[in-house]
C-alpha cells in the first residue's frame, strides 16, 4: 500500500506541499537554465550576423577588385598585341648585316 501512496503523491503534488515546492524549485531551475541558453544563443546569433555582414562587404570588395583586375588584364592584352606588332616591325626593319 505504501507503493501506491508514493505513486499517488508523485502524481498529485498538490496533495503534498513539500513535494509541490520541490517540483516548483526544479521547474524554476529548468526555466532559468533555458533562459540562459536562449540568451547565449541570441548573443551568438548577433555575432554570426555581424560576421555575415563583414563577409558580404569583403566579398563585394573582392568582386570589385576582380572585375577591375579583369579589365586591366584585357587592356594589357590589347596593348601587348600592339607592342608585339611594333617589336616585330622593328625586327623586320633592322638592317641585315651582309657578310
C-alpha positions in Angstrom: 0.0 0.0 0.0 3.0 2.3 0.6 4.0 2.0 -3.0 0.5 3.1 -4.1 0.7 6.1 -1.8 4.1 7.1 -3.1 2.8 6.8 -6.7 -0.2 8.9 -5.7 2.0 11.5 -4.1 4.1 11.8 -7.3 1.0 12.1 -9.4 -0.6 14.6 -7.2 2.0 17.0 -5.9 -0.8 19.4 -4.7 -1.6 16.9 -2.1 1.9 17.1 -0.7 3.0 20.8 -0.3 6.7 20.0 0.3 6.8 17.9 -2.9 5.0 20.7 -4.8 7.6 23.2 -3.5 10.4 20.9 -4.6 8.9 20.5 -8.1 8.4 24.2 -8.3 12.1 24.9 -7.4 13.2 22.3 -10.0 10.9 23.9 -12.7 12.4 27.3 -11.8 15.9 26.0 -12.3 14.9 24.5 -15.6 13.4 27.8 -16.7 16.5 29.8 -15.6 18.8 27.3 -17.5 16.6 27.6 -20.6 16.6 31.4 -20.4 20.4 31.4 -20.0 20.8 29.2 -23.1 18.4 31.4 -25.1 20.5 34.5 -24.2 23.7 32.7 -25.2 22.0 31.8 -28.5 20.9 35.4 -29.1 24.4 36.7 -28.5 25.9 34.0 -30.8 23.3 34.8 -33.5 24.2 38.5 -33.2 27.9 37.7 -33.5 27.2 35.5 -36.6 25.1 38.2 -38.2 28.0 40.6 -37.8 30.3 38.1 -39.4 28.0 37.6 -42.3 27.7 41.4 -42.8 31.5 41.7 -42.7 31.9 38.8 -45.1 29.3 40.2 -47.5 31.2 43.5 -47.5 34.5 41.8 -48.1 33.0 39.7 -50.8 31.7 42.8 -52.6 35.2 44.4 -52.4 36.8 41.2 -53.7 34.3 41.0 -56.6 35.0 44.7 -57.4 38.8 44.1 -57.3 38.4 41.0 -59.5 36.4 42.9 -62.1 39.0 45.7 -62.1 41.7 43.1 -62.5 39.9 41.5 -65.5 39.5 44.9 -67.1 43.2 45.7 -66.5 44.2 42.3 -68.0 42.1 42.9 -71.1 43.6 46.3 -71.5 47.1 44.9 -71.1 46.4 42.2 -73.6 45.2 44.7 -76.1 48.3 46.9 -75.5 50.5 43.8 -75.6 49.3 42.9 -79.1 50.1 46.4 -80.3 53.5 46.4 -78.6 54.2 43.0 -80.1 53.4 44.3 -83.5 55.8 47.2 -83.0 58.6 44.9 -81.9 58.0 42.7 -85.0 58.2 45.7 -87.2 61.4 46.8 -85.6 63.0 43.4 -86.1 61.9 43.4 -89.7 63.1 46.9 -90.4 66.5 46.5 -88.8 69.3 46.4 -91.4 70.7 43.0 -92.2 74.4 42.5 -91.9 75.9 41.1 -95.1 78.9 39.1 -94.7 
